[in-house]
Amino acid sequence: MRKQYVLLGLMALIVQFAQAQFTLEGEFRPRSEYFGNGGNFTGGSFPAQTALDSDEGFIRTSVRAALKAKYITDTYTVFTSFQEVFAFGDRPQIATAGNGNFRVQEAWADLKLGKSSSLKIGRQPISYDDQRILGGLGWAQQARTHDAAIYKYKKNNLSLDIGGALNTTVDEIYYTANLFSYRDMAFARLNTKGENLSISFLALLNTFQNGGDNTTAPATTDRKASLFTGGVHADYKTGGLSLAANLYLQEGERVGGVDVKGALLASLLAKYKISDKTTIGAGYETISGRKDDSAAFFPLYGTNHAFNGLIDRFYVGNHANAGGLNDLQVSLATKISGLAVSLTGHYFTEVEDVNGIDGKDLGTEIDLVIAKKFKQFKLVGGYSHFFEPSDIADTPGVKSTQNWFWTMLIIKPKFLNTAK
């Protein structure tokens, strides 16, 4: 009798899979990084990550290991992924417990409401356009997800997403006063695409629990801070020329009760394909800094690693509320013997007169990235070199450069796929 039940269960699964699509995939992504002059240093009165003579280089290896399952029917799609991020040596060999980094990375359902609309609800990445404000942050091994619900409408060349998140008050992370632990979020994103031009409009409102108090629970205080971010992203392509532009403004209040008035991010990036294998580019981005009556612009939940230099000297940590940033860049991307090679140079200056010098030189960076695709895996590596500005490089006890080398293996095995 038990065998009959098993057979009936298998037959039911076969019938169900015949009417739907199921995929089971994995990801194994180790990355080793060498920080040549040390890293993550405060450097006293110098900018963070400025290397001192006493700092020594070190190697760090981290891994993303994930298992992803997707189930697709005519009326809904369900997706779940589980992952652990670990560093080589972060757990004793015979430890009985893990490192605490295993988690449900994504868990969402996308319900079809009609021919042109759906509702996606659950833990999910939110990525739009060039991911300047909202992005999945795939470079980080842990990546970025939101617990949110998004209504999606798409018809012809027009798409509209309206979404939001209301995080529970019992989780003490939302008592923490920082920009990455919002209490609630609401946004709307409208995109229209033409033959050569794509334009997106984004409006994003975040409320942060306990704007200046991270010790008192919401039950005893109503202290909150709300920040509005709104703007436009545009892409234009004609022939071998492509242009990408951003213009965003911020108004409201950052955590800590700091006012934000007219904070600005603006950028323009141009690329020209001079041959089938080679593309050249030039771009400029300006991000407003701290003023007497306003905090600096903060890019919030974007894929910040893709901007302002790969070594993450600015706006991934130390420059979030300093004198702002001007980033002038030039780039070259080409293919050599099956290798995808890109080289980008950045020249950074300060925007606001925070330290008594308007337009202060902040340094120069060169980023080299090389990628090679094989049949079932991919290898990527890079080298970045940061040259300190002269006023820091000439200071006794401070190193004049900072360098970083990394290499990463990407394997995404497909364990099961019933798609026809």
Buried (B, 14 or more C-beta within 10 A) or exposed (E): EEEEEEEEEEEEEEEEEEEBBBBBBBBBBBBBBBBBBBBEBEBEEBBBBBBBEEBEBEEBBBBBBBBBBBBBEEEBBBBBBBBBBBEEEBBEEEEEEEEEBEEEBBBBBBEBEEEBBBBBBBBBBBBBBBBBBBBBBBBBBBBBBBBBBBBBBBEEEEBBBBBBBEBEEEEEEBBBBEBEBBBBBBBBBBBBBEEEEBBBBBBBBBBBBBBBBBEEBBEEBEBBBBBBBBBBBBBBBEEEEBBBBBBBBBBBBBBBEBBBEEBBBBBBBBBBBEEEEBBBBEBBBBBBBBBEEBBBBBBBBBBBBBBBBBBBBBBBEBBBBBBBBBBBBEBBBBBEEEEBBBBBBBBBBBBBEBEEEEEBBBBBBBBBBBBBEEEEEBBBBBBBBBBBBEEBBEBEEBBBBBBBBBBBBBEBEEEEEBEE
